[in-house]
Amino acid sequence: RVRPKHGTRGKLVEEVVDLSDVVDLSKLAFDDRGCGSSQVTQGSGHWGDIHRIPRAMDGLDVLVYSFDRHPGFFVVRHGLKEALASRMVVECLGDAVLRPPATTNFNKSHGLCMSGLWDAAMDNLRLVDDASATGSPTKWARDGAGKPASEFLASLRWASIGPCYDWTKRVYLKGQDHVPLPNYMKVFAEQIWALVGGHAGCTDALHAEYRPNAALINYYREADKLCGHVDDAESDQMQPLVSISLGCPAIFLMGGESKDIVPTPMILRHGDVAVLSGAARRAYHGLPRIFPANREHQLVDADGKPISDPYPASPDPGPLPACMLYSRERCFGATPTSPVERYLHDCRINVSIRQV
């Protein structure tokens, strides 16, 4: 794909992204016991055995994956019904999440809440000068003297609902007013944990104690990344994190308790749900890259030559090529038909639900 190279003042250069060692759960072969080969990549990666368990949740057939290399870490593929995924996206962009007193990356930089942001951006409105009072609803107008709402929307990077999170001090401000976690998000996280928690060797008492009440929401654009980190600000770190992927595909790195441990790279897609519990709560993890679905990504082989058809129609096509043709992956079909769908073709939203 093409992107500006650092230090070239915007000059466009070709950049090859090698995905030969990335685990793609949709392409793994499993035996009758649901165990995948430990040699799961075409490159030098050897990421341990991966297990697949078919389950049903709320009338939806899902696949639960566990990883011998990462005890307590699970991925639930296609864990959301499309109606629930759509609702969650809309609410993450609207006042169900962005209204005062929820916090976003604009509270510190501009002293602003972002209420009405989505509608203002769709209506080509601008910020009104007197809309800078912290904790007050933001004011927008067609003749506003401030920045266009569309620029704020493009710069939206995180929001915190439930007890607000101070990203500088890395603590939850439990005594402050906050937007409560929507009940359907709470119920969904509880359902996911009930689905996978028994496989984590957890007790029934721990199941009963899980009371998710907060979420950190990240909004990623093409050049964004999340460096390796451990979520350790919660008071009870025995309780799981339920992390929901919406929008563009991304590479997720699941590491260990030390940065010296080489992480397992894997692809997460729209509707996938990752769960970090037990030992995985103490493990470093991060997100180094997303793949906008509205961009063409030229597929090349190990010698840099273009691959015209990565999925040949022959009965035995042999090993898959080193990369995926992400231009074929769409979140809501081949052509987005609404502003929200168009937004998701250029953005990834991650909703990480937890108990604080």
C-alpha positions as semicolon CSV with decimal commas, in nm:
position;residue;x (nm);y (nm);z (nm)
1;R;0,000;0,000;0,000
2;V;0,105;0,365;-0,028
3;R;0,170;0,600;0,260
4;P;0,397;0,898;0,342
5;K;0,738;0,785;0,453
6;H;0,866;0,942;0,777
7;G;1,082;1,243;0,707
8;T;0,986;1,272;0,340
9;R;0,746;1,566;0,385
10;G;0,449;1,378;0,251
11;K;0,621;1,191;-0,031
12;L;0,426;0,875;-0,110
13;V;0,623;0,552;-0,106
14;E;0,530;0,184;-0,133
15;E;0,535;-0,002;0,198
16;V;0,527;-0,382;0,215
17;V;0,358;-0,529;0,522
18;D;0,472;-0,886;0,583
19;L;0,189;-1,092;0,734
20;S;0,348;-1,433;0,681
21;D;0,381;-1,495;1,056
22;V;0,042;-1,355;1,155
23;V;-0,219;-1,597;1,290
24;D;-0,541;-1,579;1,089
25;L;-0,802;-1,781;1,278
26;S;-1,028;-1,794;0,973
27;K;-0,760;-1,984;0,776
28;L;-0,636;-2,239;1,033
29;A;-0,698;-2,612;0,990
30;F;-0,829;-2,802;1,293
31;D;-0,855;-3,175;1,364
32;D;-1,162;-3,358;1,491
33;R;-1,082;-3,255;1,847
34;G;-1,073;-2,888;1,753
35;C;-0,695;-2,858;1,787
36;G;-0,499;-2,652;1,538
37;S;-0,146;-2,728;1,427
38;S;0,121;-2,562;1,637
39;Q;0,297;-2,457;1,316
40;V;0,022;-2,215;1,222
41;T;0,206;-1,981;0,987
42;Q;0,394;-1,996;0,662
43;G;0,691;-1,813;0,806
44;S;0,912;-1,888;1,102
45;G;0,645;-1,833;1,367
46;H;0,562;-2,120;1,601
47;W;0,284;-1,995;1,824
48;G;0,175;-2,313;2,003
49;D;-0,145;-2,513;1,978
50;I;-0,473;-2,329;1,930
51;H;-0,805;-2,487;2,021
52;R;-1,146;-2,420;1,865
53;I;-1,474;-2,487;2,044
54;P;-1,812;-2,432;1,871
55;R;-2,059;-2,269;2,111
56;A;-2,396;-2,095;2,102
57;M;-2,470;-1,763;2,268
58;D;-2,802;-1,581;2,256
59;G;-2,909;-1,774;1,948
60;L;-2,579;-1,707;1,768
61;D;-2,336;-1,981;1,663
62;V;-1,984;-1,871;1,754
63;L;-1,634;-2,017;1,765
64;V;-1,427;-1,984;2,082
65;Y;-1,049;-2,006;2,042
66;S;-0,802;-2,065;2,325
67;F;-0,424;-2,055;2,306
68;D;-0,184;-2,288;2,490
69;R;0,077;-2,015;2,474
70;H;-0,154;-1,762;2,645
71;P;-0,356;-1,914;2,931
72;G;-0,665;-1,707;3,006
73;F;-0,676;-1,545;2,662
74;F;-0,967;-1,621;2,428
75;V;-1,103;-1,497;2,098
76;V;-1,472;-1,535;2,015
77;R;-1,509;-1,503;1,638
78;H;-1,823;-1,330;1,512
79;G;-1,931;-1,283;1,873
80;L;-2,184;-1,008;1,799
81;K;-2,507;-1,020;1,609
82;E;-2,494;-0,759;1,332
83;A;-2,779;-0,563;1,489
84;L;-2,589;-0,543;1,819
85;A;-2,265;-0,446;1,643
86;S;-2,445;-0,171;1,451
87;R;-2,607;-0,038;1,769
88;M;-2,274;-0,034;1,948
89;V;-2,103;0,158;1,665
90;V;-2,382;0,417;1,649
91;E;-2,376;0,469;2,024
92;C;-1,996;0,497;2,035
93;L;-2,027;0,787;1,789
94;G;-2,327;0,952;1,952
95;D;-2,441;1,106;2,277
96;A;-2,503;0,771;2,445
97;V;-2,123;0,774;2,492
98;L;-1,994;1,124;2,414
99;R;-2,227;1,336;2,629
100;P;-2,110;1,506;2,952
101;P;-1,971;1,398;3,190
102;A;-1,802;1,129;2,978
103;T;-1,438;1,212;2,901
104;T;-1,263;1,206;2,564
105;N;-0,921;1,307;2,433
106;F;-1,069;1,659;2,383
107;N;-1,132;1,723;2,752
108;K;-0,765;1,783;2,822
109;S;-0,665;1,941;2,491
110;H;-0,969;2,170;2,446
111;G;-1,167;2,153;2,769
112;L;-1,454;2,014;2,563
113;C;-1,707;1,738;2,585
114;M;-1,808;1,610;2,244
115;S;-2,186;1,598;2,273
116;G;-2,359;1,627;1,937
117;L;-2,035;1,561;1,750
118;W;-2,164;1,306;1,496
119;D;-2,475;1,501;1,397
120;A;-2,275;1,825;1,378
121;A;-2,018;1,663;1,150
122;M;-2,291;1,522;0,925
123;D;-2,455;1,869;0,907
124;N;-2,123;2,048;0,834
125;L;-2,146;2,255;1,152
126;R;-1,862;2,432;1,332
127;L;-1,774;2,485;1,697
128;V;-1,927;2,789;1,868
129;D;-1,667;2,994;2,055
130;D;-1,848;2,992;2,389
131;A;-1,870;2,612;2,390
132;S;-1,552;2,567;2,590
133;A;-1,693;2,527;2,940
134;T;-1,575;2,191;3,074
135;G;-1,865;1,964;3,158
136;S;-2,115;2,158;2,947
137;P;-2,275;2,031;2,626
138;T;-2,077;2,140;2,322
139;K;-2,244;2,398;2,097
140;W;-2,233;2,378;1,718
141;A;-2,358;2,616;1,450
142;R;-2,329;2,656;1,074
143;D;-2,163;2,995;1,123
144;G;-1,955;2,896;1,426
145;A;-1,613;3,056;1,451
146;G;-1,439;2,740;1,574
147;K;-1,311;2,428;1,398
148;P;-1,549;2,218;1,189
149;A;-1,708;1,926;1,369
150;S;-1,572;1,700;1,094
151;E;-1,216;1,780;1,206
152;F;-1,299;1,689;1,565
153;L;-1,456;1,364;1,447
154;A;-1,143;1,277;1,249
155;S;-0,934;1,347;1,562
156;L;-1,150;1,150;1,807
157;R;-0,924;0,886;1,961
158;W;-1,071;0,774;2,292
159;A;-1,367;0,802;2,524
160;S;-1,419;0,674;2,878
161;I;-1,759;0,576;3,015
162;G;-1,837;0,446;3,358
163;P;-1,599;0,582;3,625
164;C;-1,372;0,815;3,427
165;Y;-1,016;0,710;3,357
166;D;-0,724;0,951;3,402
167;W;-0,486;0,846;3,124
168;T;-0,198;1,049;3,271
169;K;-0,214;0,917;3,628
170;R;-0,360;0,582;3,512
171;V;-0,629;0,576;3,780
172;Y;-1,009;0,569;3,777
173;L;-1,180;0,876;3,920
174;K;-1,456;0,688;4,099
175;G;-1,584;0,987;4,294
176;Q;-1,669;1,195;3,989
177;D;-1,993;1,207;3,793
178;H;-1,986;0,982;3,490
179;V;-2,194;0,838;3,209
180;P;-2,293;0,486;3,321
181;L;-2,204;0,183;3,115
182;P;-2,509;0,102;2,898
183;N;-2,692;-0,201;3,034
184;Y;-2,675;-0,392;2,704
185;M;-2,294;-0,362;2,705
186;K;-2,286;-0,491;3,062
187;V;-2,513;-0,785;2,974
188;F;-2,308;-0,867;2,664
189;A;-1,980;-0,872;2,859
190;E;-2,137;-1,100;3,119
191;Q;-2,261;-1,335;2,845
192;I;-1,917;-1,353;2,686
193;W;-1,753;-1,425;3,019
194;A;-2,008;-1,696;3,096
195;L;-1,925;-1,846;2,755
196;V;-1,547;-1,868;2,805
197;G;-1,491;-1,837;3,181
198;G;-1,538;-2,203;3,256
199;H;-1,250;-2,283;3,022
200;A;-1,026;-2,051;3,223
201;G;-1,052;-2,274;3,532
202;C;-1,246;-2,008;3,722
203;T;-1,480;-2,077;4,012
204;D;-1,853;-2,014;4,015
205;A;-1,792;-1,749;4,280
206;L;-1,569;-1,554;4,043
207;H;-1,839;-1,574;3,776
208;A;-2,087;-1,427;4,022
209;E;-1,849;-1,146;4,119
210;Y;-1,795;-1,015;3,766
211;R;-1,984;-0,686;3,747
212;P;-1,861;-0,484;3,447
213;N;-1,926;-0,114;3,498
214;A;-1,687;0,077;3,269
215;A;-1,547;0,083;2,918
216;L;-1,252;0,245;2,744
217;I;-1,330;0,312;2,379
218;N;-1,051;0,365;2,125
219;Y;-1,101;0,503;1,775
220;Y;-0,817;0,405;1,539
221;R;-0,729;0,552;1,200
222;E;-0,480;0,411;0,949
223;A;-0,156;0,537;1,104
224;D;-0,262;0,483;1,468
225;K;-0,123;0,215;1,694
226;L;-0,138;0,112;2,061
227;C;0,199;0,025;2,212
228;G;0,250;-0,279;2,431
229;H;0,095;-0,227;2,775
230;V;-0,073;-0,402;3,067
231;D;-0,418;-0,299;3,192
232;D;-0,343;-0,282;3,564
233;A;-0,543;0,015;3,692
234;E;-0,849;-0,190;3,793
235;S;-0,884;-0,264;4,165
236;D;-0,958;-0,635;4,108
237;Q;-0,736;-0,762;3,829
238;M;-0,875;-1,112;3,859
239;Q;-1,181;-0,991;3,669
240;P;-1,168;-1,019;3,289
241;L;-1,145;-0,759;3,015
242;V;-1,390;-0,808;2,729
243;S;-1,256;-0,633;2,418
244;I;-1,484;-0,586;2,115
245;S;-1,353;-0,517;1,762
246;L;-1,565;-0,304;1,528
247;G;-1,478;-0,182;1,180
248;C;-1,145;-0,229;1,007
249;P;-0,932;-0,543;1,049
250;A;-0,629;-0,503;1,273
251;I;-0,320;-0,689;1,388
252;F;-0,333;-0,761;1,761
253;L;-0,022;-0,862;1,956
254;M;-0,069;-1,090;2,258
255;G;0,246;-1,112;2,467
256;G;0,351;-1,233;2,810
257;E;0,433;-1,093;3,153
258;S;0,762;-0,950;3,022
259;K;0,836;-0,745;2,713
260;D;1,116;-0,993;2,644
261;I;0,853;-1,252;2,546
262;V;0,788;-1,240;2,172
263;P;0,414;-1,171;2,124
264;T;0,180;-1,374;1,909
265;P;0,047;-1,162;1,619
266;M;-0,309;-1,229;1,504
267;I;-0,578;-1,067;1,294
268;L;-0,896;-0,943;1,462
269;R;-1,193;-0,847;1,248
270;H;-1,528;-0,672;1,281
271;G;-1,738;-0,860;1,537
272;D;-1,451;-1,049;1,702
273;V;-1,434;-1,040;2,083
274;A;-1,110;-1,094;2,277
275;V;-1,112;-1,186;2,648
276;L;-0,816;-1,136;2,880
277;S;-0,853;-1,324;3,209
278;G;-0,634;-1,492;3,467
279;A;-0,266;-1,486;3,364
280;A;-0,355;-1,296;3,047
281;R;-0,452;-0,996;3,261
282;R;-0,084;-0,958;3,350
283;A;0,035;-0,993;2,990
284;Y;0,153;-0,715;2,760
285;H;-0,061;-0,660;2,452
286;G;-0,091;-0,399;2,180
287;L;-0,220;-0,308;1,836
288;P;0,045;-0,205;1,581
289;R;-0,161;-0,170;1,262
290;I;-0,507;-0,143;1,113
291;F;-0,608;-0,202;0,751
292;P;-0,867;0,045;0,619
293;A;-1,124;-0,149;0,420
294;N;-1,184;0,140;0,181
295;R;-0,828;0,117;0,050
296;E;-0,688;-0,119;-0,208
297;H;-0,401;-0,328;-0,070
298;Q;-0,184;-0,483;-0,340
299;L;-0,091;-0,839;-0,254
300;V;0,267;-0,946;-0,330
301;D;0,466;-1,267;-0,286
302;A;0,795;-1,317;-0,103
303;D;0,982;-1,169;-0,401
304;G;0,762;-0,860;-0,414
305;K;0,577;-0,972;-0,728
306;P;0,200;-0,900;-0,748
307;I;-0,039;-1,187;-0,679
308;S;-0,340;-1,161;-0,907
309;D;-0,566;-1,413;-0,732
310;P;-0,483;-1,510;-0,373
311;Y;-0,770;-1,761;-0,361
312;P;-0,740;-1,992;-0,666
313;A;-1,044;-2,203;-0,748
314;S;-0,856;-2,534;-0,774
315;P;-0,959;-2,809;-0,529
316;D;-0,615;-2,808;-0,365
317;P;-0,479;-2,454;-0,389
318;G;-0,186;-2,530;-0,160
319;P;-0,056;-2,285;0,101
320;L;-0,229;-1,950;0,114
321;P;-0,019;-1,648;0,020
322;A;0,162;-1,452;0,286
323;C;-0,092;-1,170;0,301
324;M;-0,466;-1,119;0,293
325;L;-0,638;-0,914;0,029
326;Y;-0,811;-0,677;0,269
327;S;-0,982;-0,483;-0,008
328;R;-1,220;-0,782;-0,029
329;E;-1,315;-0,752;0,337
330;R;-1,605;-0,522;0,404
331;C;-1,775;-0,455;0,733
332;F;-2,125;-0,413;0,590
333;G;-2,106;-0,555;0,240
334;A;-1,916;-0,450;-0,070
335;T;-2,036;-0,090;-0,077
336;P;-2,111;0,117;0,234
337;T;-2,452;0,279;0,210
338;S;-2,466;0,502;0,517
339;P;-2,234;0,757;0,683
340;V;-2,172;0,516;0,973
341;E;-2,073;0,238;0,732
342;R;-1,840;0,474;0,545
343;Y;-1,683;0,575;0,876
344;L;-1,619;0,211;0,968
345;H;-1,447;0,146;0,634
346;D;-1,177;0,393;0,741
347;C;-1,175;0,337;1,117
348;R;-1,156;0,070;1,385
349;I;-1,346;0,108;1,711
350;N;-1,239;-0,101;2,010
351;V;-1,469;-0,124;2,312
352;S;-1,289;-0,267;2,615
353;I;-1,537;-0,347;2,894
354;R;-1,411;-0,404;3,246
355;Q;-1,494;-0,393;3,616
356;V;-1,323;-0,108;3,806
